[in-house]
Amino acid sequence: MPLKKLIDYLEDNQVRFTRVIHSTAYTAQVIAHRAHISGNVLVKTVVLKNPQEKFIMGVIPANYQVDMEKISEIHGEKLELATEAEFEKLFPGCETGGMPPFGNLFDLPVYVSESLAQTREIAFNAGNHRELLQMSFDDFNRLVKPNIAAFSRKRG
């Protein structure tokens, strides 16, 4: 999904957002540093798959990691991390690993870490590795209607 399409979607749904441009970065920690955004606000999108190779999207704070046992238990079947090669075709127009957390726009179920539900704002990749969009969690929740659950833990 090219950036313009995502911005049009947010504007069509009357969502206020900020666009943040930063130098190219590929890891959430580096992006947070370059964009001067807290790792609690910056989210990363993780793609998981079940044994039948059906995919789901996990959205967690940048400074957290997925607890695979918990997410598998919550989802009701064993899940594992999908490789970039497995999921890159799911997000047309996005740079691999730069997809926004809007699984609803890609026909993917979305699980959001409960810790994000307690934040006022989130920031996320806007389809590439150079731009972020920042918006309220409430608007994100309204548009995506994710499953909110405890399946991540802070990196130690």
C-alpha positions in Angstrom: 0.0 0.0 0.0 1.7 3.1 -1.1 1.9 6.0 1.4 -0.6 8.1 -0.5 -3.3 5.4 -0.3 -2.7 5.1 3.5 -2.9 8.8 4.0 -6.1 9.0 1.9 -7.6 6.2 4.0 -6.8 8.1 7.2 -8.1 11.4 5.8 -11.3 9.7 4.5 -11.9 8.5 8.1 -11.2 11.9 9.6 -8.0 10.8 11.5 -5.6 13.4 12.6 -2.0 12.3 12.1 1.6 13.6 11.8 4.0 12.5 9.2 7.6 12.0 10.4 10.4 11.7 7.9 13.7 10.2 9.1 16.9 8.8 7.5 16.6 5.3 6.2 16.5 2.8 9.1 15.4 -0.9 9.3 15.2 -1.8 12.9 12.6 -0.4 15.3 15.2 0.7 17.8 17.2 2.7 15.2 14.0 4.2 13.8 12.9 5.3 17.3 16.3 6.9 17.9 16.4 8.7 14.5 12.8 9.9 14.7 13.2 10.9 18.4 10.2 8.8 19.4 9.9 6.6 22.5 10.1 2.8 22.0 6.8 2.7 23.9 5.1 4.8 21.2 6.8 3.4 18.1 5.2 0.1 17.1 6.5 -2.7 15.0 4.5 -5.0 12.9 5.2 -8.7 13.2 3.8 -11.3 10.8 3.0 -14.7 12.2 1.7 -17.8 10.5 -0.2 -20.9 11.5 0.6 -24.5 10.2 -1.7 -24.0 7.2 0.3 -20.9 6.3 -2.4 -18.5 7.1 -1.0 -15.2 8.3 -1.9 -12.8 11.1 -0.4 -9.5 12.1 0.9 -8.7 15.5 1.4 -5.1 16.6 3.7 -4.5 19.6 5.8 -1.7 21.0 9.2 -1.4 19.4 11.0 -2.2 22.7 8.9 -5.4 23.2 9.1 -8.9 21.7 6.3 -11.4 21.0 5.8 -14.2 23.4 5.1 -17.0 20.9 3.5 -19.3 23.5 1.1 -16.7 24.6 0.0 -15.5 21.1 -0.4 -19.2 20.1 -2.6 -19.8 23.1 -4.7 -16.6 22.5 -5.1 -17.4 18.8 -6.0 -21.0 19.5 -3.3 -22.7 17.4 0.5 -22.8 17.2 1.9 -19.8 15.5 5.4 -19.0 14.4 7.2 -16.0 12.9 6.8 -15.7 9.2 10.0 -15.0 7.2 10.2 -11.9 5.0 10.2 -14.1 1.9 6.9 -15.6 3.1 5.1 -12.4 3.8 6.5 -9.8 1.4 3.8 -10.5 -1.3 1.0 -9.8 1.3 1.8 -6.1 1.3 1.9 -4.8 -2.3 3.5 -1.4 -2.7 5.2 -1.6 0.7 8.9 -2.1 1.3 9.6 -5.5 2.9 9.4 -4.9 6.7 8.0 -1.4 6.3 4.3 -2.3 6.2 1.9 -0.3 8.4 -0.1 -2.1 11.1 -3.4 -1.9 9.3 -4.0 -5.6 8.7 -7.6 -4.8 7.9 -6.4 -3.2 4.7 -4.6 -6.4 3.7 -7.3 -8.9 4.9 -5.3 -10.0 7.9 -6.5 -10.4 11.4 -4.7 -8.1 13.8 -3.6 -8.7 17.4 -2.4 -5.7 19.4 -0.3 -5.9 22.6 -2.4 -4.7 25.5 0.4 -2.4 26.5 -0.3 -0.3 23.4 -3.9 0.1 24.4 -2.7 2.1 27.3 -0.9 4.7 25.2 -2.3 7.9 23.8 -0.4 7.8 20.6 1.3 5.3 18.3 3.8 5.8 15.5 4.4 3.3 12.7 6.1 2.6 9.4 4.2 4.2 6.6 5.0 1.5 4.0 8.7 2.3 3.8 11.8 2.7 5.9 12.0 6.5 5.8 8.6 7.7 7.0 6.4 7.2 10.0 2.9 8.2 10.7 1.9 9.1 14.3 -1.8 9.1 15.4 -3.9 8.4 18.4 -4.3 4.8 19.5 -8.1 5.4 19.8 -8.3 6.2 16.1 -6.2 3.2 15.2 -8.4 1.0 17.4 -11.5 2.4 15.8 -10.3 1.7 12.2 -8.5 -1.6 12.7 -10.7 -3.2 15.4 -7.8 -5.4 16.5 -7.9 -8.2 19.1 -6.2 -6.6 22.1 -4.3 -9.2 24.2 -1.3 -9.8 26.5 1.2 -11.6 24.2 4.3 -9.5 24.3 7.0 -8.6 26.9 9.6 -5.9 27.2 13.0 -6.8 25.9 15.3 -7.5 28.8 
